[in-house]
Amino acid sequence: MKTGDIANILGGKVTGDKEFEIRGIGKIETALATDITFISNPIYAKFFSTTKAGAVIVSEDFEIPDNRSDIVILRVKDPYLSFVTLQEHFEDKPEIVKGISKFSSVGTDTFLSDDILIDDFVKIGNKCSIGQNTLIYSNTTVEDKVTIGNNCIIKSNVTIYRGCIIGDNVIIHSGTVIGSDGFGFAKNEDGSFKKIPQNGIVKIEDNVEIGSNCSIDRAVMGETLICKGVKLDNQI
């Protein structure tokens, strides 16, 4: 992409060559001559004088060192948000071939919407519902009576226990467990422990992203609720 086109996408102003061709995005410390980079945190401003990047996204009030007139400058209101926007344009997205694998297993009375992916060795239980344009990747287990909304991405090796509810536009990364039993025990008179039945569910609302290897316990009664728009990192 040419720097002038990038500026139009980001709503920024170019100082330098608008025809300069950018082929990738790099860190300011290690960027190549055909890369664009950015400075958002002032701590990285010290690298401006030594970076090899061909172009740099900076704030509207960033002061350019006199010795770097060779770099194309893109001034924007929010360099970090602009960097995120640009990443979306340069993202190398894998090709997705949708359909239901012959190596998957789908239970009875389960509703599968159109335009979905059920990958190899996915197991979906009875009386489930899977929404439109949802992708469920290999080795994932969806137990009975689970509802998954539209436009969800369930990565490999995820387990969703019985009765849980997943909203729309939810991303769940590999290794995460939704709806496992909470740690609940009652002490008997003889000192032993009796397991408390975990009869609730987990409900995940719309636009949630859950990192890899997370564990969200079901409620004893009612529901464990992850509210709309929540973002969880890995290993929570």
C-alpha positions in Angstrom: 0.0 0.0 0.0 1.2 3.5 -0.7 1.6 5.9 2.2 -1.0 8.3 0.6 -3.5 5.5 0.6 -2.7 4.6 4.2 -3.2 8.2 5.2 -6.7 8.2 3.6 -7.6 5.0 5.5 -6.4 6.5 8.8 -7.7 10.0 8.2 -4.1 11.3 8.6 -1.7 13.8 6.9 1.5 12.8 5.1 4.8 14.6 5.3 7.0 13.1 2.6 6.5 10.8 -0.3 2.8 9.8 -0.7 3.8 7.3 -3.4 6.2 5.4 -1.1 5.2 1.7 -1.0 4.7 -0.1 2.3 4.9 -3.9 2.3 4.5 -4.6 6.0 4.2 -3.4 9.6 7.1 -3.6 12.0 8.2 -2.8 15.5 10.1 0.5 15.6 13.2 -1.2 16.9 13.4 -3.8 14.1 11.3 -2.5 11.2 12.6 -2.9 7.6 12.9 -0.1 5.1 9.6 -1.1 3.4 7.8 -1.3 6.8 5.6 1.2 8.5 5.7 1.5 12.3 4.2 3.8 14.9 4.9 5.7 18.1 2.1 5.9 20.7 3.9 5.5 24.0 6.5 8.3 24.5 9.0 5.7 25.8 9.5 4.6 22.2 10.2 8.0 20.9 13.9 7.4 21.5 14.0 4.9 18.7 12.9 7.4 16.1 16.4 8.5 15.4 17.7 5.0 14.7 14.7 3.2 13.2 15.1 1.8 9.6 11.3 2.0 9.0 10.3 3.7 5.8 7.3 5.4 7.4 6.2 6.2 11.0 2.7 6.9 12.3 2.9 9.6 15.0 0.5 12.0 16.9 -0.4 15.4 15.5 2.0 17.1 17.9 5.0 14.8 17.7 8.3 16.6 17.2 10.4 15.1 14.4 14.2 15.0 15.0 16.1 17.1 12.4 18.2 14.2 11.3 15.3 12.1 9.9 14.0 13.9 6.9 14.3 10.5 5.1 11.2 9.0 6.8 7.7 9.4 5.6 5.6 10.8 8.5 1.8 10.1 8.9 0.3 12.3 11.5 -3.0 11.1 13.1 -5.1 11.8 16.2 -4.5 8.4 17.8 -1.4 6.5 16.7 -2.3 3.3 18.6 -5.9 3.1 17.2 -4.5 3.9 13.8 -2.0 1.0 14.1 -4.8 -1.4 15.0 -6.8 -0.2 12.0 -3.8 -0.7 9.7 -3.2 -4.2 11.2 -6.6 -5.2 10.0 -5.7 -4.2 6.4 -2.4 -6.1 6.5 -3.8 -9.2 8.3 -3.1 -12.5 6.6 -6.4 -14.2 7.2 -6.5 -18.0 6.5 -8.9 -19.3 4.0 -12.0 -20.9 5.6 -13.7 -23.7 3.9 -17.1 -24.1 5.6 -19.1 -27.2 6.0 -19.7 -30.1 8.3 -16.8 -32.6 8.5 -17.6 -36.3 8.0 -15.3 -36.9 10.9 -17.5 -34.8 13.3 -20.3 -36.1 15.5 -23.7 -34.2 15.8 -26.3 -35.4 18.3 -30.1 -35.7 17.9 -32.5 -32.8 17.9 -29.6 -30.4 17.3 -30.1 -27.4 15.0 -27.2 -26.3 12.8 -27.6 -23.0 10.9 -26.4 -22.3 7.4 -22.9 -21.2 6.5 -21.1 -22.8 9.4 -17.9 -24.8 10.0 -18.0 -28.0 12.1 -14.4 -29.2 11.8 -12.8 -32.7 12.1 -13.4 -34.5 15.3 -15.8 -32.0 16.8 -18.5 -33.6 19.0 -21.8 -31.7 19.4 -24.4 -33.2 21.8 -28.1 -33.5 21.7 -30.6 -30.6 21.6 -28.0 -28.0 20.8 -28.3 -24.9 18.6 -25.5 -23.4 16.5 -26.0 -20.0 14.9 -25.2 -18.7 11.4 -21.6 -18.2 10.3 -20.2 -19.8 13.4 -16.9 -21.7 13.2 -16.1 -24.6 15.5 -12.6 -26.0 15.0 -11.2 -29.5 15.5 -11.4 -31.6 18.7 -13.9 -29.3 20.4 -16.6 -30.8 22.5 -20.1 -29.2 22.9 -22.2 -31.0 25.4 -26.0 -31.4 25.4 -28.4 -28.4 25.3 -25.7 -25.8 24.5 -26.7 -22.7 22.6 -24.1 -20.9 20.5 -25.1 -17.7 18.6 -24.1 -16.2 15.3 -20.7 -15.3 14.0 -18.8 -17.1 16.8 -15.3 -18.6 16.5 -14.7 -21.6 18.8 -11.0 -22.6 18.4 -9.6 -26.2 18.7 -9.8 -28.2 21.9 -12.5 -26.1 23.6 -15.0 -27.8 25.9 -18.4 -26.3 26.5 -20.4 -28.2 29.2 -24.1 -28.9 29.2 -26.7 -26.2 29.1 -24.3 -23.3 28.6 -25.3 -20.3 26.5 -22.9 -18.5 24.1 -24.1 -15.2 22.5 -23.3 -13.6 19.1 -19.8 -12.6 17.9 -18.0 -14.6 20.7 -14.4 -15.8 20.3 -13.2 -18.6 22.5 -9.5 -19.6 22.1 -8.0 -23.1 22.3 -8.0 -25.1 25.5 -10.7 -23.1 27.3 -13.3 -24.8 29.4 -16.8 -23.3 29.8 -19.1 -24.6 32.4 -17.0 -27.0 34.5 -18.1 -27.6 38.1 -17.3 -25.0 40.6 -15.4 -26.0 43.8 -18.3 -26.7 46.1 -18.3 -29.2 49.0 -20.2 -29.6 52.3 -18.5 -31.2 55.3 -20.0 -34.3 56.7 -20.1 -35.2 60.4 -17.3 -37.7 59.9 -15.1 -35.1 58.4 -15.4 -36.2 54.8 -16.8 -33.9 52.1 -20.0 -34.2 50.0 -19.9 -32.7 46.6 -22.5 -29.9 46.1 -24.4 -30.4 42.8 -23.5 -27.7 40.3 -26.9 -27.2 38.5 -26.4 -23.8 37.1 -24.9 -22.7 33.8 -22.4 -20.3 32.2 -24.0 -17.5 30.1 -21.6 -15.6 27.8 -23.2 -12.5 26.3 -22.4 -10.9 22.9 -19.0 -9.6 21.7 -17.0 -11.4 24.3 -13.5 -12.8 23.6 -12.0 -15.4 25.9 -8.3 -16.3 25.7 -6.7 -19.7 25.6 -6.7 -22.1 28.6 -9.3 -20.2 30.6 -11.7 -21.9 32.9 -15.2 -20.5 33.7 -17.1 -22.5 36.3 -20.9 -23.0 36.1 -23.0 -21.7 39.0 -24.4 -23.9 41.7 -27.8 -22.3 40.9 -28.6 -19.8 38.2 -25.8 -18.7 36.0 -22.2 -17.5 35.9 -22.5 -14.4 33.7 -19.8 -13.0 31.4 -21.3 -9.7 30.3 -21.5 -8.1 26.9 -18.1 -6.9 25.5 -15.9 -8.5 28.1 -12.3 -9.4 27.0 -10.4 -12.0 28.9 -6.7 -12.7 28.5 -5.1 -16.2 28.5 -5.0 -18.5 31.5 -7.8 -16.8 33.6 
